[in-house]
Amino acid sequence: MKEIFEPSSVAVIGASNKPGKIGYILVKNLIESRFGGKIFPVNPKEKIILGLKCFPSVLSISEPVDMALVAISATRVPPVIEDCGRKGIKLAVVLSAGFAEIGNVELEKRIVEIARKYNLRLLGPNCAGLIVNKLNLHACMEARVSKGDLALAAQSGAFGALIISMVKSRGLGLSTFISYGNRADVDEADILQYFYEDEETRAIMMYIEGLKDGRKFMNIASKVALQKPIVTIKVGRTPASMRAVTSHTGALAGEYKIYEAAFKKCGVYLVDEVVELVEVSHILSRTKPILGNKVCIVTNSGGPGVLLTDYIETKGLEVPQLSSHLRNKLSFLPPMCSTGNPIDLTADANAERYYEVLEILSKSDECNYIAIIFIPPAYINAVDVVRGIVDAWKDFGSKKPIAIYVGGEGVESAINYAEQEGIPITIDLKSLATSISALKFRAEYLKQTSRHIN
C-alpha cells in the first residue's frame, strides 16, 4: 500500500483559481504544505493556477503522475477515471459526492469497473482526501496538522476534521490521515495495512460506520494489533443512527454487538466518546501494557480521586483496598494524607511526595497499574511537580504502567514539559480510566496471540 499512498507527483483534476472552491483549496494546500513532488493542476479552462502551469487533462501531462485528486461533479467522473487509468496513475482520490450515498449505486459501480480495468486504485468517492506528513503531502481539503505518531482513518471527512482540531489543540500531531468516504475500492483493511507498513505510526485511530469486508478487516487488524494499538469509534448503535449511516456514506451499519465481538477478537479497542479516541490512542502509543486489573490511584485531590474510582471500576477494573503492610510503607506521608486507595497526597503535594509514593507502588504486587491525578492549586508550581512525576515515570514506568491526568488552570507548561520528555498526559479524567482498560485489553490480546508480556 505504500506505493499508492506515497506519491512522487499529484494531479488535481478540477483545480480552480476561485478561492473557496475545493479545487483551489487542494492546490493551495499542496503548495503550502511544501510537498516535495510535482503538482499538476488540471482544468481545460485555465492556463495558470496559483503560479503552476495548468493542463487540459491528465493525458496532456508529459511527466509521470502517481496520484490524482478528483474534485468535479459526479457525472463527469467516469471519463476522468478512464483518463487516469490510461495515464498509468496508481491512485485516484475521488472527493466528489453524489454516488451511492444518495442512491447512485450504478454510477459508483461504473467508476470502480473502469479503475479495475487499469489496475487503478480508488479512494472514496465522497471523501476529504489524505495527509501523509512525512512527505509533507496535504492532499486534503481539511486543515493542516503537524507531524506526529498517531494515524487516523475516517469514513467521515468532517469527523476527521474534528479529530484534527482536537489533536492540534492538544499540541499533538498525526503521521497520516486518510478519509475514505464510500470506500468503493480502498477500504478500512487496505488503510490498516498501510498504517502497519508506515514506520512513523505508533497507534491507530479509526472512525467506522460499517465494514465492507468484515473477514478481510479482521485478518489484517489481527496482524496490525500485534504491533500497533488500534482504537476505534463505531457508530450505528440505534435504528436511527443506522439509517443515518446509510444516507451518509451508503454503508450498512450492521448489528453493534456483532462488531463488538469481532473487534475484541482481532485486538481492536472500542471507545464511546470522541475525546477518548485521541486521549486513549495517545496513552497507548507510549505505554507498555501488562496483565492485571488492579489499579492504585495517587491524587492531590479527594473528589477527582473518587470520581476516577467510579470510572475505573465501571470499566471492570478494580481499585483494591491496600494492605496494612503497604500502608505502613506510606506512613512517612504527612498525617493529613490518606493512605487508602485512592492515596490522597492533599493539595500541597510536591514533586518529592509523588515520586516517593510512586517508587513504593512500583515495587508492590498490590496493583498492576498506577493512575495519577494532578490538579495544582494556584500556589503550587505545576511544572516542578510534573517534573517529579515524569522522573518517576522514567524510573519506574518499565516496572508498572503509569497513566497521568493533569488538569486545572495554568497547567499548559507542565503538560508541554511532560510531552517533550516523551511522557503521555491525558487532560480528560474518564479517558484516564479508559486508557488503563485499553492497556489491559491489549495485554490480554497479546497474551492470547502467544506474545510474551514481561
C-alpha positions in Angstrom: 0.0 0.0 0.0 3.0 2.3 0.4 3.2 2.6 -3.4 -0.2 4.1 -3.7 -0.3 6.3 -0.6 3.2 7.8 -1.1 3.3 9.5 -4.4 6.1 11.5 -6.1 3.6 13.5 -8.2 0.0 14.6 -7.8 -2.5 15.9 -10.3 -5.5 18.0 -9.2 -8.4 17.4 -11.6 -10.9 20.2 -11.1 -8.2 22.7 -10.0 -9.5 26.2 -9.7 -8.4 29.8 -9.4 -11.5 30.6 -7.3 -10.9 30.8 -3.5 -13.4 28.6 -1.7 -13.6 26.0 -4.4 -12.4 22.6 -3.5 -10.1 22.6 -6.5 -8.5 25.8 -5.3 -8.1 24.6 -1.7 -6.4 21.3 -2.8 -3.8 23.1 -4.9 -3.2 25.7 -2.2 -2.8 23.0 0.5 -0.3 21.0 -1.6 1.8 24.1 -2.2 1.6 25.5 1.3 2.5 22.1 2.9 5.7 22.1 0.8 5.0 18.8 -0.9 8.4 17.8 -2.4 6.9 16.2 -5.5 5.4 17.6 -8.7 2.0 19.2 -8.6 -0.1 19.3 -11.8 -3.3 21.4 -11.8 -5.8 20.1 -14.4 -8.6 22.3 -15.8 -9.2 22.9 -19.6 -10.4 26.4 -18.9 -7.3 27.7 -17.1 -3.6 28.2 -18.1 -2.1 29.0 -14.7 -3.3 28.2 -11.2 -1.6 29.6 -8.1 1.6 30.0 -10.2 1.6 26.5 -11.6 1.1 25.5 -15.2 -2.4 24.1 -15.7 -3.1 21.2 -18.1 -6.3 20.4 -20.0 -6.3 16.8 -19.0 -4.0 14.3 -17.2 -3.2 12.8 -20.6 -1.7 16.1 -21.7 0.9 15.9 -18.8 4.2 14.6 -20.3 5.6 13.5 -17.0 4.6 10.5 -14.9 1.7 11.1 -12.4 1.3 8.8 -9.4 -1.9 10.2 -7.7 -4.9 12.2 -8.9 -7.2 14.2 -6.8 -10.6 14.4 -8.4 -12.9 17.3 -7.5 -15.5 17.6 -10.2 -19.2 16.8 -10.5 -20.1 13.1 -10.1 -21.4 12.6 -13.6 -18.1 13.8 -15.1 -16.0 11.4 -13.0 -16.2 8.2 -15.2 -14.3 9.6 -18.3 -11.7 11.2 -15.9 -11.1 7.8 -14.2 -10.6 6.4 -17.7 -8.0 9.0 -18.4 -6.3 8.3 -15.1 -6.1 4.6 -16.0 -4.7 5.3 -19.4 -2.1 7.6 -17.8 -0.9 4.9 -15.5 -1.9 6.7 -12.3 -1.8 4.4 -9.2 -4.4 6.1 -7.0 -7.4 8.3 -7.8 -8.8 10.1 -4.8 -12.4 11.0 -5.6 -13.5 13.8 -3.4 -16.7 14.3 -5.4 -20.0 13.4 -3.8 -23.2 12.2 -5.5 -22.7 8.4 -5.6 -24.0 5.5 -3.6 -24.6 7.7 -0.5 -27.6 9.3 -2.4 -28.6 6.2 -4.3 -26.4 6.5 -7.4 -25.1 3.0 -6.9 -24.6 2.2 -10.6 -22.5 5.4 -11.1 -20.2 4.2 -8.3 -20.0 0.7 -9.7 -19.1 2.2 -13.1 -16.1 4.1 -11.9 -14.9 1.0 -9.9 -15.2 -1.1 -13.1 -13.2 1.4 -15.1 -10.5 1.6 -12.5 -10.1 -2.1 -12.2 -9.6 -2.4 -15.9 -6.4 -0.4 -15.5 -5.3 -1.7 -12.1 -6.0 1.8 -10.7 -7.0 2.1 -7.1 -9.8 4.4 -5.9 -10.1 6.2 -2.6 -13.6 7.5 -2.0 -15.8 8.7 -3.6 -17.3 11.2 -1.2 -14.1 11.6 0.8 -12.0 14.5 2.1 -8.6 13.3 0.8 -5.5 12.3 2.7 -2.5 13.7 4.6 0.9 11.9 4.7 3.1 14.2 6.9 6.4 12.5 6.3 6.1 13.6 2.7 4.6 17.0 3.5 1.7 15.7 1.4 -1.6 17.5 2.2 -3.8 16.1 -0.5 -6.9 17.1 1.5 -9.5 19.8 2.0 -9.2 19.8 5.8 -6.9 21.9 8.0 -3.2 21.1 8.1 -1.8 19.3 11.2 1.8 18.9 12.4 3.7 15.6 12.3 3.1 13.1 15.0 2.9 9.3 15.6 -0.9 8.8 15.6 -2.7 7.7 12.3 -6.3 8.4 11.6 -8.7 6.7 9.2 -12.3 8.1 8.9 -15.2 7.4 6.6 -16.4 10.9 7.5 -14.3 13.8 6.4 -15.9 16.1 8.9 -15.2 13.7 11.7 -11.6 13.7 10.6 -11.6 17.5 10.7 -13.0 17.3 14.3 -10.2 14.9 15.4 -7.6 17.0 13.6 -8.8 20.1 15.6 -8.6 18.1 18.9 -5.1 16.8 18.1 -3.9 20.3 17.3 -5.5 21.8 20.5 -3.6 19.1 22.5 -0.3 20.0 20.9 -0.1 16.5 19.3 0.3 15.5 15.6 -0.6 12.9 13.1 1.5 10.7 10.9 -1.3 10.2 8.4 -4.9 11.0 7.9 -7.0 9.1 5.3 -10.6 9.9 4.6 -12.2 7.1 2.6 -15.9 8.0 2.3 -18.0 5.4 0.5 -14.9 3.1 0.2 -16.0 1.8 -3.2 -12.5 0.3 -3.6 -9.8 1.1 -1.0 -11.4 0.1 2.3 -10.6 0.1 6.0 -8.5 -3.0 5.7 -6.3 -1.6 3.0 -5.7 1.6 5.1 -4.9 -0.5 8.1 -2.3 -2.4 6.0 -0.7 1.0 5.1 -0.6 2.1 8.7 1.1 -1.2 9.6 3.8 -0.6 6.9 4.3 3.1 8.0 7.2 3.4 10.3 6.0 6.8 11.5 2.8 5.4 13.0 2.7 4.1 16.6 -1.0 4.0 17.3 -4.1 4.0 15.0 -7.4 5.8 15.4 -10.5 4.8 13.3 -14.0 6.1 12.8 -16.1 3.3 11.3 -19.7 3.4 10.1 -19.7 -0.1 8.6 -17.2 -2.7 7.2 -17.1 -3.6 3.5 -15.4 -6.9 4.1 -15.5 -8.0 7.7 -13.3 -11.1 7.3 -10.6 -9.2 5.4 -10.6 -6.4 8.1 -10.4 -8.9 10.9 -7.5 -10.8 9.3 -5.5 -7.6 8.8 -6.4 -6.0 12.1 -5.4 -9.1 14.0 -1.9 -8.8 12.5 -1.6 -5.0 12.9 -2.8 -5.1 16.5 0.2 -7.2 17.4 2.5 -4.3 16.6 0.3 -1.2 16.9 -2.7 -0.4 19.1 -6.0 0.2 17.2 -8.6 2.4 18.9 -12.0 2.8 17.2 -15.3 4.6 17.3 -18.1 2.5 15.7 -21.3 4.4 15.1 -24.7 2.9 14.3 -25.9 1.6 17.7 -29.5 2.5 17.3 -32.0 2.1 14.4 -32.0 5.9 13.8 -28.2 6.1 13.6 -28.0 3.0 11.4 -30.4 4.8 8.9 -28.2 7.9 9.2 -25.1 5.9 8.3 -26.7 4.6 5.1 -27.6 8.1 4.0 -24.2 9.4 4.8 -21.8 7.1 3.0 -24.1 4.4 1.7 -22.7 1.9 4.3 -24.6 -0.8 6.0 -24.0 -0.3 9.7 -24.8 -3.8 11.0 -25.6 -5.0 14.5 -23.3 -3.2 17.0 -22.9 -6.2 19.3 -21.5 -8.2 16.3 -18.9 -5.5 15.8 -18.1 -5.5 19.5 -17.4 -9.3 19.5 -15.4 -9.1 16.2 -13.3 -6.2 17.2 -12.5 -7.8 20.5 -11.3 -10.9 18.7 -8.9 -9.1 16.4 -7.5 -6.7 19.0 -9.4 -3.5 18.2 -10.4 -1.5 21.2 -13.7 0.3 21.1 -14.3 3.7 22.7 -17.6 5.5 23.2 -16.6 9.2 23.1 -14.7 11.3 20.6 -12.3 12.7 23.2 -11.4 9.1 24.2 -10.3 8.3 20.7 -7.5 10.8 20.9 -6.6 10.5 24.5 -6.6 6.7 24.7 -4.6 6.4 21.5 -2.0 8.8 22.8 -1.5 6.9 26.0 -1.4 3.6 24.2 1.2 4.9 21.8 3.8 5.4 24.6 2.8 3.0 27.4 3.7 -0.7 27.7 0.7 -2.9 28.6 0.8 -5.6 31.3 -1.7 -8.2 32.6 -3.8 -7.5 35.6 -6.8 -5.3 36.6 -5.7 -3.8 40.0 -5.3 0.0 39.9 -3.8 2.2 42.5 -4.8 5.9 42.3 -2.5 8.7 43.5 -4.1 12.1 43.7 -3.7 15.5 45.2 -7.5 16.0 45.5 -10.1 13.7 47.0 -13.1 14.4 44.8 -11.5 13.7 41.5 -10.0 10.5 43.0 -13.4 9.3 44.0 -14.8 10.1 40.5 -11.9 8.2 38.9 -12.6 5.3 41.1 -16.1 5.1 39.7 -14.8 5.4 36.1 -12.2 2.7 36.7 -14.5 0.2 38.3 -17.2 0.8 35.7 -14.6 -0.4 33.2 -14.4 -3.8 35.0 -11.1 -2.9 36.7 -10.5 -2.9 40.5 -9.4 -0.2 42.9 -8.5 -2.5 45.8 -8.0 -1.6 49.5 -4.4 -1.5 50.4 -2.9 -3.9 53.0 -1.7 -2.6 56.3 1.8 -3.6 55.2 1.7 -1.3 52.2 0.0 1.5 54.2 2.8 1.2 56.8 5.3 1.9 54.0 3.4 5.0 53.2 3.4 6.2 56.8 6.1 8.8 56.0 3.4 10.9 54.4 2.1 13.9 56.5 -0.8 12.9 58.8 -3.4 14.8 56.7 -2.8 12.5 53.8 -4.9 9.4 53.2 -3.1 6.1 52.6 -6.2 4.3 51.4 -6.9 3.8 47.7 -7.1 6.4 46.3 -4.0 7.7 48.0 -4.7 11.4 48.7 -1.5 13.4 48.9 -3.5 16.6 49.5 -3.3 19.9 47.7 0.2 20.8 48.8 1.7 17.6 47.3 5.2 18.4 45.9 7.4 16.5 43.4 9.1 14.5 46.2 5.9 13.3 47.7 4.6 12.0 44.3 8.0 10.4 43.5 8.4 8.6 46.8 4.8 7.2 46.6 5.3 6.0 43.0 8.5 4.3 43.9 6.8 2.3 46.6 3.8 1.4 44.5 6.1 0.3 41.6 7.6 -2.4 43.8 4.3 -3.6 45.2 2.3 -6.5 44.0 -1.0 -5.0 45.2 -1.6 -3.1 42.0 -0.8 -3.6 38.3 -1.4 -0.1 37.1 -0.9 3.3 38.7 -3.3 6.2 37.9 -2.1 9.7 38.8 -4.2 12.8 39.2 -2.6 16.2 39.5 -4.7 19.3 39.7 -2.5 22.1 41.1 -3.8 24.9 43.3 -2.7 28.4 42.4 0.2 28.5 44.9 1.9 25.3 43.5 4.4 25.4 40.7 2.8 22.8 38.3 6.0 22.3 36.3 8.1 21.4 39.3 5.6 18.8 40.5 5.1 17.3 37.0 8.9 17.1 36.7 8.9 14.8 39.7 6.1 12.7 38.2 8.0 12.5 34.9 11.1 11.3 36.7 9.1 8.6 38.4 7.6 7.6 35.1 11.0 7.3 33.6 12.5 5.4 36.6 9.5 3.1 37.4 7.3 3.0 34.3 9.0 0.0 32.9 8.1 -2.0 36.0 4.5 -0.8 36.2 2.5 1.3 33.8 1.8 4.8 35.0 -1.1 6.8 33.4 -1.3 10.5 34.2 -4.1 13.1 34.3 -3.2 16.8 34.6 -6.0 19.4 34.8 -6.9 22.8 36.1 -5.8 26.3 35.4 -2.3 27.2 34.2 -1.1 23.7 33.5 -0.2 24.1 29.8 3.5 24.5 30.5 3.5 21.4 32.8 1.8 19.3 30.2 4.1 20.6 27.4 7.1 19.7 29.6 5.9 16.1 30.1 5.1 15.7 26.4 8.5 17.0 25.3 10.0 14.4 27.6 8.1 11.7 25.8 5.6 11.1 28.7 2.0 11.0 27.6 -0.5 13.1 29.6 -4.3 13.0 29.3 -6.5 16.0 30.0 -9.7 14.0 30.3 -10.3 12.1 33.6 -12.6 9.5 32.1 -10.1 8.9 29.4 -7.5 8.0 32.1 -9.7 5.1 33.2 -10.4 4.1 29.6 -6.7 4.1 28.8 -6.0 1.7 31.6 -8.8 -0.5 30.4 -7.4 -0.4 26.9 -3.9 -1.3 28.1 -5.3 -4.3 30.0 -7.3 -5.3 26.9 -4.1 -5.0 24.7 -2.1 -7.1 27.2 -4.7 -9.8 27.1 -4.9 -9.8 23.3 -1.1 -10.1 23.0 -1.1 -13.0 25.5 -3.9 -14.7 23.6 -1.9 -14.4 20.4 1.1 -16.0 22.1 3.0 -12.8 22.6 5.0 -12.7 25.8 4.2 -9.9 28.2 7.0 -9.1 30.7 
